[in-house]
């Protein structure tokens, strides 16, 4: 979760070394299982764009299943990027020459048109207010070729009353924590399914954890 809803970069730097421990204390291994859920669909894609990779745990798994892909990683935190680069470099199979690490703000950076086969946005757009999350999704879609896939993972408010109450408590706690420590602007989860549909995406797969509080989705871009 290395992106923020402000103009400043590096707001996640202070918690970067502790982020894995914070995540594990709150959710165990569930978020990492969610990040890995679509890996089997990424083994043969050639060009991948990742927004808000964080400390590199997903990237490390990705280069195992697809060591030949050209990967661009965008992150607003220099310390998160350094951790990701260090983690991947420690793997014998990894080739850093195929990975480009860019220290950029997701709110302002835009990919070149029709550049990527796959875009990955996992646990990052929840850091932004609704309008900004939509704007990022729209701009980044321009960089995805028609027929390409977008892997999206994030929290979700369940319909079940009991699970919804639990989710609301967790979301209140998380947003309060990240607003205090990283100064994100968001107060609540963005609703992006209508935006996906407007952008002519087709939902291919959806997986759920913890009573539908956590989701992994794979979307196909079907048109301009």
N, C-alpha and C positions, 0 to 999 in steps of 0.2 A: 504494500500500500504506500508507494513512495511518492505519489503526486498530491498536490495541495490545491486548494481553491483560492489562491492569491497570486500576486505577481512575483513573489519572491521565490528564488531557488534555494535548495538545500535545507528547507524547513524540516525534512525528515532525517537530516544528518545526525542530530543528537540521539535519536532512538534506533538508528540503523544497526549498531552492534547488538542491540537487545531485542530486535524485532522478532526474530525466530523464537526466542524464549517467551516473549509476550504472547505470540500467536499460540504456541504450544500450551501455555498455561490456560488460555481461554478456550481453545477448541481442540486440543490434542493434535492429532494428525489429519483431522477432517479437511482443513483448507488445502493441505498439500495433496490429499487424495482427490479433491475437487479439481485442483490445477492439472493434475495428471490424467484426468478422466478422458480427455480427447487425444492423448498422445498417439494412439493407434491409427489415427487419421492424419498424422503429420509425418509419417515415415518417408514419404516420397515427394513432398512439396519442395519447391526449389528456392522460393524467396519468401521470407517470413518477417513481419514487422511486429515487435512486441512493445506495448506501452505499459510503463510502470512495472517493470520486472521485479524490482526490489533486490533482495540479496542473492539472487541467482539460483535458487533451488530448482525452480521450474526449468530455467535455461539449461542447467546442468543435466537434467533428465532429457531435455529435448535433443541435445547434441549427441546423446547416447543412441537414441532411436533414429536420428537423422543427422549424421555427421557431415553430410555433403551440402546441406542447405546454406544459402547466404542469408544471414540473420542481421537485422537492424534492431537495436535495443535503445529505446528512448526512456530516459528517467530524469527527474528533476533533482535527484539527490546524488551528489558526487560520491558520498560514502557508500550508498547503495550500489552504485555503478562499480566502485572499487571492489566491494565484496563480491559482486557477481562475476567480475573479471577474474578475481583471485580464485573463486570456487571452480570456474570452468577451466582455468589454466592448470589447476592441480590434477585434472583428469588426463591420463596418458593419451586417450583417443582424441582429445579436443584439438581443434585447429582454430586458434584465435584470428587467423587471417581471414576467415569466413564470417567473423562477427564484428559488426561495427557498433561501438558503444557511443551514444550521443547524449551529452548533458544538455537537455532541452526541457522547456516547459510544455507539457502536453496541451495547454490551452492555446498556445500560439504556433507551435510547430505543425507543419503540414507535409504529408508525403507527396512525392511526385505522382501525377495521374497514372493509374493503371500499372503500378510498379510491382505489386506483391500478389502472390498466390494465396497467402494466408495472413490475417491480422489477428493478434491475440491481445485481448483486454481482460485481465483477470484481477478482480478486487482492486479496482482503481477508479472507475467512474463514480463509485459511491462517495468519493471524496469531493464531488462537485455538485453545486446546485443544479436543478433540473435543466435550466436553459443552457448552461455551460456543458453539461454532460451530452445533451442533444447536439450542440454545436461541434463538440469533439467527434462524436460518432459520424456526423454528416461529413466533416472535413476528411476524416480518416477513410471513410468509404470511398472517396475519390481515388485513393491510392490502391484500392483493391480491384483487381481485374474481375470482369463479369465471369461468373463461374468459379470464382474464388470463395474461400470460406473464412468466416469470422468466428473465432472462439471467444466466448464471453462467459465469465464466471463472476458471481457476486452474491450478496445477500438478497433475500426476498422476504416479504411479509406474507406468512402463510394464511390460508383461509380458516383453518381450524382454530377455534377460539383459544384452546389451551396452548397450541404451538404459537399462535399469534401473540398472546400475552408474553410468553417467554422471549420471543423474538423482539418485541417492543422494549423489554427490559434490557436486553443485550444491546440493541441499537442505541438506546438512550445512553448507556454506559460507554459504548465505543465512541459515539460522536462527541460526548463530553470529554473523553480522554484525548482524542485526536485534535479536538479544537483547542484544548489547553496546551498540548505538547507540540503540535505542528501547525496550528492556526488555519486549518481547513475552514472553508466557508459553509459547507453543507451542514444541514440540520437533519435531513431525512434522505431516504433512498430515492434516487431518480426512478421514474417509470419509463422504460425505454422500449418496451415491446411495440407500442404504436409507431415509434420512430423507425425501428427495424422494418416494420411492414411498409411504411411510407417509402423507405429507401429500397424497396423491392427485394428484401431478404425473405428467404423461405427457411423456416425452422426445420432442421434435419434431426436434431437429437437434443433431448433435455434430461439431465440426471439430477437427482435431488438427495439432500442429506438433512438430517435433523428436522424432520417434519416439514420439509420444503422451505426451511430457513436459508439453506445454502443451495445454489444451483450452478450447474455447468451446462452451457448451451453451445450448439454448433449451428451456425446460420450460413446459408448459401446465398451469394449475391446473384440474383437472376436477371437483373436488368439495370440500365443506366438511371 
